[in-house]
Amino acid sequence: MLHFAVKNIIDDILFDYPNTELFEDQTGHIVLLIPNIETGLLLELNRDIINHLERFIGKVVVCNEIVLESFLDFPFAYKKLIKDMKLSQNLTPIVVLAKNYIDQHYSEQSVSLKQVADQVQVNPTYLSKQIKSELGVSFVHYLTNVRINKALKLIKDPYLKIYEIAEMVGYSSQHYFCNAFKKVVGISPTEFRNGVKKQ
């Protein structure tokens, strides 16, 4: 009944997207396919779905998204998403809550270790140690990775300017964003976008 209710909530949110496909796989994951949607809108829609579901069921909802160039890429992408979801199942509840909060609030420039610690009601030092121990990276490193991974999805949209993408993923300036992007990806956002265009 819970899964039935969850699907109904998602259906209501997606009322304006008639070509979507929603199904439950053999392991109980709910999979949603939305064709021809702008990446920025997809990320917003995902956050909206999570917020509605968490308010309804009173539990943390673990969710992930991926942008496909073609439906032929779906089998590989689906396996990667399931693998990422399984990793979350091995985390302690505190880190799951913290990770979920970061994943949903990465676009806010004010996100900090103290803010996340306050949300999950633990000491910042303790949370920092737990994140490092379970995720293998520091809080700042994880936040940066989340932001840059979202940017990698957005950068494929040719209509979005680099400074717009920077703002959408939580950076106050294009310069700071470009430096963070280059540290994670190895090349600048412009070079990455040009490479995507050539492909």
Helices and strands as residue ranges (DSSP letters): H 2-13, E 21-24, E 30-33, H 39-57, G 71-73, H 74-89, H 93-105, H 113-120, H 124-135, H 139-154, H 162-168, H 174-185, H 189-198
